[in-house]
């Protein structure tokens, strides 16, 4: 079954540019020019990755992202924001409502394709089938399921990727660039991008509740995962 990408963009030229380059990579593309249509197509076709423009008629990209995260059928699908808003605060807001990554307009088609392929590679790669348990935390890499004290915790793809990277480091400290490289699948993380790791870590800690204490901040360096009881 071909990998499906939902492109949500109200500027026709940009939509066609994105579609052209993704279809060259063998991806099947769905298209929407407004927020309500994007939600309908996402719920009907369950794409592997929605690419959301921030400024959309009907519903903006942030609200579309919020609603996709609330819907059980699309809650865990990775979401890439495509936006003309270059301010860091706008990108942080997008990440806060559940986006996994972002590309700022004007963008390089090669960069966009690289981001898309990295996200898809991350969520589709085979992983170990067993559930790892550390205290009250259970992590199943094969099913991307996380539970705290037996209660399921819904993580976004990037939140899960960060948790997995920290677990696989076996107590070693990972800096922000190393975390981005492990989660995205490629190393070119700039200074502003590296700071968005803190946003994801904060959201991850909130969702892990009492087990959030295991994600330890190493001041001036990065983060490590504490497996000790």
Secondary structure, DSSP 8 states (H G I E B T S, - for coil): ---EEEEE-S-HHHHHHHHHHHHHTT-EEEEESBHHHHHHHHHHH--SEEEEESS-BSS-HHHHHHHHHHSTTTTTSEEEEEES--SHHHHHHHHHTT--EEEESS--HHHHHHHHHHHHHHHHS----SEEEETTEEEETTTTEEEETTEEE---HHHHHHHHHHHHTTT--EEHHHHHHHHHSS----HHHHHHHHHHHHHHHHHHGGGGGGEEEETTTEEEE----
